[in-house]
Amino acid sequence: MAATIPGVAFAQTAPSRAFFEPGSCVVEVAAGEKIDCGTLNVPENRSVADSRMIRLPVIIFRSRAAQPASDPVMFLTGGPGNSALTGQRSGKSNPFLDARDQVLLEPRGARLSQPALECPEINALKGEIGAGRLRAGAGQAALSAAAGACRTRLEDAGADLNGYNSAEAADDIEDLRVALGYPQLNLYALSYGTRLALTVARRHPASVRAMVLDSALPPEVNYDETASANTWRALNAVFDGCAVDPVCAAAWPNPRADFQALVAKADSERLPFGLADPSIDARGAEVVQAVGMALQNPRLIPLIPRAVGGALAGRYEEMAGWITQGQGLSNFTWGLRLSVWCSEEAPFQNADRVRAQTSADYGLGGMDARAASPAMCEAWNIAPAPAVENEAVRSDVPTLILAGEFDPSTPPQWGQRVLVNMPKAFFVQMPGLSHGASFNACGGRMAFDFINDPGAPPVMTCVAKLPGADFAASATEPAT
């Protein structure tokens, strides 16, 4: 049963029908390691008395310790719409296993769950839009039609799409904790997973010992209203970083103007990028998309002024490589993504502001950085979440918040705002890094140390030694 917080009513009030069933692993795991698997069976919609049961695969990497700590670490993946289990096969290099178990739970509706809310028609359309073969109004209309078709197909197959949201997923985590007999959990979360972790802390505060939130997405922010502003914040950090580096500034005196000119030029004419796939129509949106991909990669961030300035000067090879890397189908399970987003985000956002994010007035070539459009959510036609799902979480759970300096999706300011309502939280901005700020030696060590001793302030030694982005690299010649 959900924990009670004064003034907040939660739907999970009846005794849980959930149960854990040991069994084989749904993904191939390493032989010779202590790995247990099984399935968590939970109601699809806990607010419906006779809701059908759904199956969520589980992997438990057992600790190497002779006497493991009683509180495991659970990693919560991003998205929404990502799988937590795909690609997870070994705990050999996992430092957390030196002291405690690690538990992975496939999110309800994700790829390996039963049912999986897959919308392949949306995945394919996202690939067409990313390649510039489908644009603007035509692309949005196609996505909306695909969302409606997918919704109909899933509901005809028996899915109750109102059961796929963060509150239900948080209760899944609580049910798994109880079923496995752990007194508490440590939550290590990335991106959307941080929103889910905060929801767990709100609904089941006594069950959470500590949290590490990497690239925080608090529930009260209006993500889609600020998609373009978040992109520009990261871009401006790059341009300003080049401007204060004398070597970069000498090579590229005005990288911001170069970027704006390149986007405008690509929108006015088809530039000869020399892409291997001639069907890719690389215009302004595709240039911005390619730079956005580079903003996610700390190795490429310092090279953005060079790639942009070089392309503007007619040297297209580096930018062409980035455009090519950004191609391919979407890998999200879109039915899950839309069910979460269209119930928890869309009802609380200003739809006009969200629609405006793809306007050419933003100078991003119409690139769409939103998680979902208002039109897609209208087609998905799901019940809005209770207002509490759009409110800040107040919690005394010890929490480490990590943010990347150049993150174009979840800006550091969002992590900082969490501190206001969490007196035992610490915020660390990681210089030179981006989304997924803990996925490096320094961030990993800080997460490991914090979960081992959440009462101690983080030691900043390795953060102080991070070199940051070396924008002088943009003054060198690209590798051929």
GISUL-V902840 format. One record per run of one state. SS is the DSSP state (a for helix, b for strand, c for the rest). FROM is the first residue (numbers start at 1). TO is the last residue. If there is no record, write none. Layout:
ss->{SS	SS}
from->{FROM	FROM}
to->{TO	TO}
This chain:
ss->{c	b	c	b	c	b	c	b	c	b	c	b	c	a	c	b	c	b	c	b	c	b	c	a	c	a	c	a	c	a	c	b	c	a	c	a	b	c	a	c	a	c	a	c	a	c	a	c	a	c	a	c	a	c	a	c	a	c	a	c	a	c	a	c	b	c	a	c	b	c	a	c	a	c	a	c}
from->{1	5	6	8	9	19	23	35	44	53	62	72	77	95	99	102	106	109	110	114	115	116	117	120	131	136	157	161	164	166	181	185	191	192	204	205	208	215	223	244	246	252	255	269	284	296	298	302	304	313	317	326	334	345	346	349	351	357	360	363	374	381	387	391	398	405	412	422	425	431	441	453	461	466	471	476}
to->{4	5	7	8	18	22	34	43	52	61	71	76	94	98	101	105	108	109	113	114	115	116	119	130	135	156	160	163	165	180	184	190	191	203	204	207	214	222	243	245	251	254	268	283	295	297	301	303	312	316	325	333	344	345	348	350	356	359	362	373	380	386	390	397	404	411	421	424	430	440	452	460	465	470	475	480}
